[in-house]
Amino acid sequence: MITIPKQVFTFFNKLQKNNNRDWFNSHKAEFKTLEKQVKDCYNYLGQLMNNHDQIDKVKIFRIYRDVRFSKNKQPYKTHFGGSFNRKKPELRGGYYLHIQPNNESFIAIGFWEPNKEDLIRIRKEFEMDDEEIRDILKQKAFKSIWGEFTGDSLKTAPRGFDKTHKAIDLIRRKQFIFIKKYTDKDVLSSDFIENINTAFNTARPYLDYMSDVLTTNLNGESLI
């Protein structure tokens, strides 16, 4: 059974206290070994997910931070992050797995920064009919794992939308994401990867609904 090695947390806790190039370079071999083990976990998860979705790419993000435009000048991330991309163009949205010590690990699904066209299309759908999305989000299996929407919203109605509309809580949203957090104990458990796969599988009705919205016009006609 493939599991996240506990040494990952130990390494990142040390890196947090020694976030500089000299320390990292002297421990780079240790990092590369851990990185390989974690990549194996991500790829295994991707294989499991292909039993219930179509994942065309698993991407593990680099540990090096882009500090050019950041106030935080520490050169290294103290976590692993990776995405699982659905087959485009018919399947939209994605999955994310974040591994970080001190109970900061989480998974996420949805739409982090929709482009302007997608954002308008989603809002128009909610304006026309919000019952289907609300029914999906109220499903017991989904709600027990994913809870409520998180992410940014406008303080008022977007331009061109009625601020008194019954779906204004949805229409105001700028991000359409859900997050589930995990403790360090959860991450190191023998069934962690399988549990994440189950959680991601539970998200399918939401992601498939949003995919249908974003690949059709308001008449339900395919755009692809």
TORVEX-173334 format. One record per atom (N, C-alpha, C): x, y, z. Coordinates in steps of 0.02 Angstrom, whole numbers, padded with zeros to 5 digits, always signed. Layout:
BEGIN
XYZ
...
//
This chain:
BEGIN
+00042-00060+00000
+00000+00000+00000
+00044+00062+00000
+00027+00110-00042
+00067+00170-00049
+00043+00222+00001
+00090+00249+00041
+00073+00298+00092
+00121+00357+00091
+00100+00413+00119
+00144+00471+00126
+00195+00457+00181
+00260+00461+00168
+00309+00447+00220
+00310+00502+00273
+00315+00481+00336
+00314+00530+00391
+00374+00576+00389
+00427+00555+00355
+00487+00597+00349
+00473+00662+00311
+00419+00663+00272
+00401+00724+00236
+00388+00780+00285
+00351+00766+00338
+00336+00818+00387
+00398+00839+00424
+00441+00792+00441
+00503+00808+00475
+00546+00854+00432
+00552+00837+00369
+00593+00877+00323
+00566+00948+00318
+00501+00955+00307
+00473+01023+00298
+00476+01064+00362
+00471+01033+00420
+00478+01070+00482
+00549+01096+00490
+00598+01057+00468
+00668+01080+00469
+00679+01135+00418
+00649+01126+00359
+00656+01177+00307
+00625+01243+00329
+00570+01240+00365
+00537+01300+00390
+00585+01342+00433
+00628+01308+00469
+00675+01343+00513
+00741+01360+00478
+00751+01330+00419
+00814+01341+00383
+00801+01353+00309
+00757+01400+00296
+00735+01411+00227
+00785+01454+00189
+00840+01422+00170
+00893+01456+00133
+00927+01406+00087
+00961+01431+00038
+00990+01388-00013
+01046+01343+00013
+01085+01368+00058
+01140+01327+00084
+01113+01264+00119
+01063+01275+00163
+01036+01217+00199
+01002+01170+00150
+00963+01196+00104
+00926+01153+00058
+00975+01114+00014
+01024+01146-00012
+01072+01111-00055
+01108+01055-00019
+01121+01065+00045
+01155+01012+00083
+01108+00954+00101
+01042+00966+00093
+00993+00913+00108
+00953+00895+00045
+00979+00914-00012
+00941+00904-00074
+00930+00830-00090
+00979+00789-00075
+00972+00717-00089
+00914+00688-00049
+00908+00708+00014
+00853+00686+00055
+00786+00709+00026
+00785+00772+00004
+00723+00798-00025
+00704+00759-00088
+00751+00745-00132
+00736+00711-00195
+00708+00641-00182
+00733+00608-00130
+00707+00543-00112
+00634+00548-00090
+00620+00597-00047
+00551+00607-00023
+00506+00629-00080
+00531+00672-00123
+00492+00695-00180
+00471+00637-00224
+00516+00591-00236
+00501+00531-00277
+00446+00490-00244
+00450+00480-00179
+00399+00441-00144
+00331+00475-00146
+00331+00541-00138
+00268+00578-00140
+00239+00578-00210
+00281+00585-00261
+00257+00582-00330
+00224+00515-00344
+00252+00462-00316
+00222+00396-00324
+00152+00394-00295
+00143+00428-00237
+00076+00432-00206
+00027+00470-00250
+00049+00527-00277
+00006+00567-00320
-00012+00527-00383
+00036+00495-00413
+00022+00457-00474
-00024+00397-00460
-00015+00366-00402
-00060+00311-00383
-00131+00337-00374
-00138+00394-00342
-00203+00425-00334
-00234+00439-00402
-00194+00466-00448
-00218+00479-00515
-00245+00416-00549
-00211+00360-00539
-00233+00296-00567
-00300+00275-00538
-00308+00283-00472
-00371+00267-00439
-00427+00311-00466
-00412+00374-00476
-00463+00421-00499
-00487+00406-00569
-00444+00375-00609
-00463+00358-00677
-00515+00302-00680
-00530+00273-00623
-00584+00224-00619
-00653+00258-00617
-00654+00323-00600
-00718+00358-00595
-00717+00426-00630
-00660+00445-00659
-00655+00508-00696
-00604+00498-00752
-00593+00550-00791
-00542+00547-00843
-00488+00599-00828
-00434+00576-00797
-00379+00619-00777
-00325+00614-00830
-00311+00670-00864
-00262+00666-00918
-00193+00691-00898
-00188+00719-00836
-00122+00743-00814
-00120+00749-00738
-00067+00723-00708
-00052+00733-00638
+00010+00776-00634
+00005+00833-00602
+00060+00880-00600
+00080+00895-00528
+00143+00883-00511
+00171+00900-00446
+00209+00965-00453
+00191+01014-00413
+00222+01080-00419
+00292+01081-00388
+00335+01121-00416
+00405+01126-00394
+00409+01157-00325
+00461+01141-00288
+00470+01168-00221
+00497+01239-00222
+00523+01260-00278
+00553+01328-00282
+00498+01381-00287
+00504+01431-00246
+00454+01485-00246
+00476+01540-00294
+00428+01572-00327
+00441+01631-00368
+00436+01692-00322
+00493+01719-00303
+00494+01773-00253
+00497+01842-00285
+00494+01846-00350
+00504+01910-00385
+00453+01962-00363
+00391+01943-00355
+00338+01991-00339
+00305+01976-00272
+00342+01941-00229
+00315+01922-00164
+00354+01955-00107
+00317+01975-00055
+00350+02002+00004
+00387+01948+00042
+00364+01887+00035
+00397+01829+00066
+00454+01807+00020
+00515+01818+00042
+00573+01803+00001
+00605+01735+00016
+00571+01695+00056
+00598+01628+00068
+00597+01589+00002
+00653+01557-00015
+00659+01527-00082
+00622+01461-00092
+00599+01428-00037
+00570+01362-00045
+00501+01357-00012
+00457+01321-00044
+00393+01304-00014
+00404+01252+00041
+00361+01251+00089
+00366+01201+00143
+00306+01153+00139
+00288+01135+00079
+00234+01088+00067
+00242+01057-00002
+00206+01003-00012
+00197+00975-00079
+00127+00993-00103
+00122+01011-00166
+00057+01025-00196
+00054+00994-00265
-00003+00970-00283
-00011+00940-00349
-00082+00941-00373
-00091+00945-00439
-00157+00949-00468
-00171+00888-00511
-00236+00874-00520
-00259+00818-00560
-00308+00848-00611
-00285+00853-00673
-00323+00887-00725
-00370+00839-00761
-00433+00861-00769
-00482+00821-00805
-00473+00831-00880
-00496+00782-00918
-00489+00782-00991
-00528+00841-01021
-00492+00883-01057
-00522+00941-01090
-00536+00925-01164
-00585+00959-01194
-00623+01016-01167
-00688+00997-01133
-00707+00933-01137
-00774+00916-01114
-00781+00913-01038
-00726+00900-01002
-00729+00895-00929
-00692+00955-00899
-00727+00994-00860
-00699+01055-00832
-00690+01047-00757
-00652+01095-00728
-00638+01091-00657
-00578+01046-00643
-00557+01043-00581
-00500+01002-00564
-00496+00986-00491
-00445+00947-00474
-00433+00924-00406
-00363+00946-00383
-00355+00956-00319
-00290+00977-00292
-00277+00941-00226
-00215+00920-00215
-00193+00889-00152
-00133+00927-00125
-00139+00948-00061
-00088+00989-00028
-00065+00952+00035
+00001+00938+00038
+00030+00903+00095
+00076+00950+00133
+00058+00966+00195
+00097+01014+00235
+00091+00995+00309
+00147+00999+00346
+00144+00979+00417
+00104+01027+00460
+00095+01006+00522
+00060+01046+00573
-00014+01054+00556
-00043+01000+00530
-00115+00997+00517
-00139+01048+00465
-00096+01062+00416
-00112+01110+00364
-00126+01077+00296
-00132+01012+00295
-00145+00977+00232
-00219+00984+00213
-00232+00982+00148
-00302+00986+00126
-00308+00962+00054
-00370+00949+00034
-00385+00937-00036
-00435+00990-00058
-00438+01003-00123
-00484+01053-00149
-00510+01031-00217
-00570+01054-00232
-00600+01041-00297
-00632+01105-00324
-00643+01107-00389
-00683+01161-00416
-00647+01207-00464
-00663+01272-00457
-00643+01322-00505
-00613+01381-00467
-00546+01385-00467
-00511+01433-00425
-00515+01504-00452
-00499+01513-00515
-00501+01579-00546
-00531+01573-00616
-00597+01567-00621
-00628+01562-00687
-00613+01623-00729
-00601+01612-00794
-00590+01670-00837
-00656+01709-00845
-00651+01767-00875
-00709+01812-00878
-00769+01779-00912
-00757+01744-00967
-00811+01713-01004
-00844+01657-00963
-00803+01616-00930
-00831+01562-00889
-00870+01590-00830
-00843+01642-00799
-00877+01672-00741
-00946+01698-00760
-00950+01733-00816
-01015+01759-00839
-01063+01701-00854
-01037+01650-00887
-01080+01593-00904
-01108+01559-00841
-01066+01549-00791
-01089+01518-00728
-01141+01562-00694
-01128+01626-00691
-01176+01671-00659
-01242+01673-00695
-01240+01673-00762
-01302+01673-00801
-01342+01609-00789
-01307+01553-00781
-01341+01490-00767
-01377+01493-00700
-01342+01518-00649
-01372+01524-00583
-01431+01573-00583
-01424+01626-00624
-01478+01674-00629
-01541+01642-00659
-01530+01599-00708
-01586+01567-00743
-01617+01511-00702
-01573+01471-00669
-01598+01414-00630
-01545+01394-00578
-01562+01404-00515
-01515+01387-00462
-01535+01323-00425
-01591+01292-00445
-01615+01234-00409
-01569+01173-00417
-01544+01162-00478
-01504+01102-00490
-01439+01104-00451
-01404+01161-00451
-01342+01165-00414
-01354+01159-00339
-01408+01189-00314
-01422+01184-00243
-01439+01112-00223
-01475+01076-00266
-01491+01006-00252
-01427+00964-00247
-01380+00977-00292
-01317+00940-00291
-01278+00954-00227
-01275+01018-00208
-01235+01036-00150
-01268+01015-00085
-01332+00999-00087
-01367+00976-00027
-01366+00900-00020
-01341+00865-00070
-01338+00792-00066
-01297+00772-00004
-01323+00724+00033
-01292+00705+00097
-01219+00685+00090
-01205+00643+00040
-01136+00619+00031
-01089+00676+00015
-01111+00721-00029
-01069+00778-00047
-01059+00824+00012
-01112+00843+00044
-01109+00894+00098
-01069+00869+00157
-01073+00803+00172
-01037+00776+00229
-00961+00781+00221
-00939+00780+00159
-00867+00784+00145
-00844+00855+00130
-00883+00891+00089
-00859+00954+00061
-00890+01016+00094
-00945+01009+00129
-00973+01066+00163
-01000+01119+00116
-00979+01181+00127
-01005+01238+00089
-00951+01267+00042
-00973+01307-00006
-00927+01344-00049
-00878+01384-00006
-00817+01389-00029
-00769+01435+00001
-00737+01476-00055
-00698+01526-00037
-00670+01570-00088
-00701+01639-00087
-00680+01680-00134
-00699+01751-00135
-00767+01762-00167
-00802+01814-00142
-00864+01838-00171
-00863+01913-00175
-00902+01941-00221
-00912+02013-00223
-00955+02034-00164
-00948+02098-00143
-00988+02123-00088
-01059+02141-00111
-01066+02152-00175
-01131+02169-00203
-01142+02129-00267
-01197+02143-00301
-01211+02107-00363
-01163+02127-00418
-01143+02079-00461
-01102+02097-00519
-01143+02143-00566
-01107+02181-00606
-01141+02225-00653
-01188+02185-00699
-01249+02209-00705
-01298+02177-00748
-01341+02125-00714
-01331+02115-00648
-01370+02067-00611
-01410+02102-00556
-01468+02076-00542
-01513+02105-00492
-01489+02085-00422
-01476+02134-00380
-01450+02120-00313
-01503+02087-00268
-01566+02088-00290
-01619+02056-00251
-01636+01986-00278
-01599+01962-00327
-01612+01897-00357
-01606+01843-00303
-01648+01792-00305
-01647+01739-00254
-01583+01698-00253
-01545+01701-00308
-01481+01664-00311
-01421+01710-00305
-01431+01770-00278
-01377+01818-00277
-01317+01793-00236
-01330+01750-00186
-01275+01722-00147
-01228+01681-00191
-01255+01648-00242
-01215+01611-00290
-01186+01656-00344
-01226+01702-00367
-01206+01746-00422
-01147+01791-00402
-01144+01810-00339
-01090+01854-00315
-01023+01819-00311
-01023+01753-00313
-00961+01716-00304
-00911+01730-00361
-00847+01735-00343
-00793+01742-00391
-00755+01676-00399
-00760+01634-00347
-00728+01569-00347
-00780+01517-00328
-00771+01457-00356
-00820+01404-00344
-00782+01341-00322
-00756+01345-00262
-00712+01292-00237
-00737+01264-00170
-00716+01203-00157
-00729+01170-00094
-00662+01143-00067
-00654+01145-00002
-00592+01123+00030
-00608+01076+00088
-00570+01023+00093
-00574+00977+00150
-00506+00972+00182
-00501+00984+00247
-00437+00986+00282
-00422+00918+00314
-00357+00906+00325
-00334+00844+00356
-00282+00858+00409
-00282+00818+00461
-00230+00822+00513
-00169+00782+00489
-00113+00792+00523
-00053+00753+00507
-00066+00679+00516
-00105+00662+00568
-00121+00591+00581
-00160+00563+00522
-00207+00601+00496
-00245+00579+00438
-00199+00564+00379
-00153+00611+00366
-00110+00605+00307
-00065+00543+00311
-00044+00526+00371
+00002+00470+00380
-00033+00403+00387
-00100+00404+00387
-00137+00341+00395
-00129+00298+00332
-00138+00233+00340
-00126+00187+00285
-00177+00193+00229
-00236+00221+00245
-00289+00226+00194
-00300+00298+00171
-00252+00342+00181
-00260+00412+00163
-00274+00421+00089
-00234+00391+00046
-00243+00399-00026
-00311+00373-00048
-00331+00316-00021
-00397+00288-00038
-00453+00333-00015
-00445+00364+00044
-00496+00410+00070
-00503+00472+00026
-00447+00497+00002
-00449+00555-00044
-00484+00536-00108
-00468+00477-00133
-00501+00455-00195
-00577+00452-00186
-00599+00428-00128
-00671+00426-00114
-00701+00496-00113
-00664+00542-00080
-00689+00611-00076
-00694+00642-00146
-00643+00631-00187
-00645+00658-00255
-00702+00627-00296
-00713+00563-00286
-00768+00530-00322
-00835+00560-00303
-00843+00578-00239
-00905+00609-00215
-00917+00677-00248
-00864+00708-00272
-00870+00775-00303
-00894+00772-00375
-00899+00713-00404
-00915+00708-00475
-00980+00742-00495
-01035+00735-00458
-01097+00768-00480
-01088+00844-00487
-01051+00874-00441
-01039+00947-00445
-00996+00964-00505
-00940+00929-00514
-00895+00944-00570
-00928+00930-00637
-00968+00877-00640
-01001+00861-00703
-01055+00912-00720
-01090+00936-00669
-01140+00988-00681
-01106+01051-00707
-01052+01073-00676
-01018+01133-00697
-00987+01123-00767
-00964+01063-00781
-00938+01049-00848
-00992+01057-00901
-01052+01033-00885
-01108+01040-00932
-01125+01113-00943
-01124+01152-00889
-01137+01224-00895
-01086+01257-00941
-01023+01242-00930
-00969+01277-00965
-00956+01252-01035
-00990+01199-01055
-00981+01174-01123
-01046+01181-01164
-01094+01218-01137
-01156+01231-01174
-01175+01305-01167
-01219+01327-01211
-01246+01395-01203
-01309+01392-01161
-01341+01449-01151
-01400+01451-01108
-01459+01412-01136
-01456+01393-01199
-01508+01351-01229
-01492+01277-01222
-01434+01262-01190
-01415+01192-01182
-01381+01163-01243
-01362+01206-01291
-01329+01182-01352
-01254+01178-01342
-01225+01124-01365
-01153+01112-01355
-01110+01165-01388
-01057+01184-01353
-01009+01232-01379
-00944+01197-01402
-00941+01132-01396
-00880+01096-01414
-00894+01045-01469
//
